[in-house]
Amino acid sequence: YRTDTQMLHYRRLDTTFYSNTMFSKVKSLKGNACAQVFVTENFVRVHPMATKADAGRALQVLAEDVGVPNHIVVDGAKEQTGANTDFMKTVRWLKMRIRNTEPYSPWQNRCETQIGLLKKRWKQTIARKNVHPRVWDYALVYDAEILSRTTRQEGDRTGYEKLTGETPDISEWLDFSFYDHVWYWDTPSDAPSSAKLGRWLGVSHR
């Protein structure tokens, strides 16, 4: 491809994504106060953000890691629909078609249901494992990855496989569950005796 059309190097997804911003009452350890959620047919993606103005970067990361949906549906938030926002600049650069939900009609955005499910799972995780509230962003990313890599009914395929056509590799999620106790070392060369006790907060993709 020509060097001035880098967006053509991303995987194109023949699907419609729904997106919305969810907010937290607690600022996370990484300084995040909200998260951009992307949803399509049993696939969920969560991108924690410091402010809702970072939605454009969240869409860029979705394109890099998963692919570029042909259509995306958002509500009327100015951070997502404003002509000169980073979100709209990314939409135009990726050659996506964007639609807005009607005013006062949140049920038109399928993302709302998944946000409710994520919040419910987060409350269950706090109650079950006594998780510190300031790691909520790690927990939501972990839950979204689990939901996307498990089936909702017998005989069905995972959301990840439906979206990409690839069988997901779940080996990285098998050793620990969220907030399990683990031993860790600051550097690979540290002696085994210098291990420290920590908590597992999810898979490190980078």
C-alpha positions in Angstrom: 0.0 0.0 0.0 1.0 3.6 -0.5 2.7 5.1 2.6 0.1 7.9 2.9 -2.7 5.4 3.4 -1.5 3.7 6.6 -5.0 3.1 7.8 -5.4 0.4 5.0 -2.8 -1.7 6.9 -5.4 -2.3 9.7 -7.8 -5.1 9.7 -11.2 -4.1 8.4 -14.2 -5.4 10.3 -17.5 -5.8 8.5 -19.5 -5.0 11.6 -21.1 -2.2 13.6 -19.5 -1.2 16.9 -21.4 0.7 19.7 -19.4 3.0 21.9 -20.0 5.0 25.1 -18.0 6.5 28.0 -18.5 5.1 31.5 -17.3 7.0 34.6 -15.9 6.0 37.9 -16.5 7.8 41.3 -12.9 6.9 42.2 -9.7 7.9 40.4 -7.6 4.8 39.8 -4.0 4.3 40.7 -3.0 5.2 37.2 -5.0 8.4 37.3 -8.0 7.2 35.2 -11.4 8.6 35.9 -13.4 7.0 33.1 -13.2 4.4 30.3 -14.4 4.1 26.7 -16.3 1.0 26.0 -16.7 -0.6 22.6 -19.2 -3.4 22.0 -20.3 -5.6 19.1 -22.1 -9.0 19.3 -20.6 -10.6 22.5 -17.3 -8.7 22.0 -16.4 -6.1 24.6 -13.4 -3.7 24.7 -12.5 -1.4 27.5 -10.0 1.4 27.3 -9.4 3.4 30.6 -8.9 7.1 30.2 -7.9 10.1 32.4 -10.6 12.3 30.8 -13.4 11.7 28.3 -11.5 13.8 25.8 -9.1 10.8 25.3 -11.9 8.9 23.4 -10.1 9.4 20.1 -7.0 7.7 21.4 -9.2 4.8 22.6 -10.6 4.4 19.1 -7.1 4.4 17.6 -5.9 1.6 20.0 -9.0 -0.4 19.0 -8.0 -0.1 15.4 -4.5 -1.1 16.1 -5.2 -4.1 18.4 -8.5 -5.4 17.0 -9.4 -3.8 13.7 -11.4 -1.0 12.1 -15.2 -1.4 12.2 -17.0 -0.1 9.1 -19.7 1.5 11.3 -19.8 3.0 14.8 -22.7 4.2 16.8 -22.3 6.8 19.6 -24.5 9.1 21.6 -24.5 12.9 21.3 -21.6 13.6 23.6 -19.6 16.5 22.2 -16.3 14.6 22.9 -17.3 12.0 20.3 -19.4 14.1 17.8 -17.6 17.5 17.7 -16.2 18.2 14.3 -12.7 19.0 15.5 -12.4 16.4 18.3 -9.8 13.7 18.3 -12.5 11.1 18.1 -14.0 12.5 14.9 -10.5 13.1 13.4 -9.8 9.4 14.0 -13.1 8.4 12.5 -12.4 10.3 9.3 -8.8 9.1 9.1 -10.0 5.4 9.5 -12.7 6.0 6.9 -15.5 4.8 9.2 -19.2 5.7 9.1 -20.6 7.2 12.3 -24.2 7.4 13.5 -25.7 9.1 16.5 -28.5 7.7 18.7 -31.6 9.8 19.0 -31.8 12.2 22.0 -33.1 10.6 25.2 -33.0 7.1 23.7 -30.1 5.4 25.5 -31.5 2.0 24.6 -30.4 2.5 21.0 -26.8 2.2 22.1 -26.2 -1.5 22.8 -23.1 -0.4 24.8 -25.4 0.5 27.8 -26.2 -3.1 28.5 -22.6 -4.2 28.6 -21.7 -1.3 30.8 -24.3 -2.4 33.3 -22.9 -6.0 33.1 -19.3 -4.7 33.7 -20.4 -2.7 36.7 -22.3 -5.7 38.1 -19.2 -7.9 37.7 -17.0 -5.2 39.4 -19.3 -5.1 42.4 -19.2 -8.9 42.7 -15.4 -8.8 42.4 -15.2 -6.3 45.3 -17.4 -8.4 47.5 -15.8 -11.7 46.7 -12.1 -10.7 46.8 -12.1 -7.4 48.8 -10.5 -5.6 45.9 -9.1 -2.1 46.4 -11.5 0.4 44.6 -8.5 2.2 42.9 -7.8 -0.8 40.6 -11.2 -0.6 39.0 -9.7 0.1 35.6 -7.6 -3.1 35.6 -10.7 -5.1 36.7 -12.9 -3.7 33.9 -10.2 -4.5 31.2 -9.9 -8.0 32.7 -13.6 -8.7 32.7 -14.0 -7.4 29.2 -11.3 -9.8 28.0 -12.9 -12.7 29.7 -16.4 -11.8 28.3 -15.0 -11.6 24.8 -13.2 -15.0 25.1 -16.0 -17.0 26.6 -19.3 -18.1 25.1 -22.7 -17.0 26.4 -24.5 -20.2 25.4 -23.7 -23.8 24.7 -22.6 -24.5 21.1 -21.9 -20.8 20.4 -18.6 -19.2 19.4 -16.8 -16.6 21.5 -17.3 -12.9 20.6 -13.6 -12.7 19.7 -13.8 -15.5 17.2 -17.0 -14.2 15.6 -15.4 -10.8 15.2 -11.9 -11.8 13.9 -12.4 -15.3 12.6 -9.5 -16.5 14.8 -9.7 -18.9 17.7 -8.6 -17.0 20.9 -5.6 -18.1 22.8 -6.7 -18.1 26.4 -3.5 -19.6 27.9 -2.5 -16.2 29.5 -5.7 -16.1 31.5 -5.5 -19.6 32.9 -2.8 -19.3 35.6 -4.4 -16.7 37.7 -7.8 -14.9 38.2 -8.1 -11.2 39.0 -6.4 -10.0 42.3 -4.9 -13.4 43.1 -1.7 -13.3 45.2 1.5 -13.8 43.2 5.2 -13.6 43.6 7.0 -11.1 41.5 10.6 -9.8 40.8 11.6 -6.2 39.9 14.1 -7.5 37.3 14.6 -10.9 35.7 18.1 -11.2 37.2 16.9 -11.0 40.8 17.6 -14.0 43.0 14.6 -16.2 43.8 14.9 -15.2 47.5 14.2 -11.6 46.6 10.6 -12.3 45.4 7.9 -9.9 46.6 4.3 -10.6 47.3 1.8 -8.8 45.0 -1.6 -9.0 43.3 -2.3 -10.2 39.7 -4.1 -7.4 37.8 -4.4 -9.0 34.4 -2.5 -9.9 31.3 0.3 -7.4 30.2 -0.1 -7.2 26.4 2.8 -4.8 26.1 
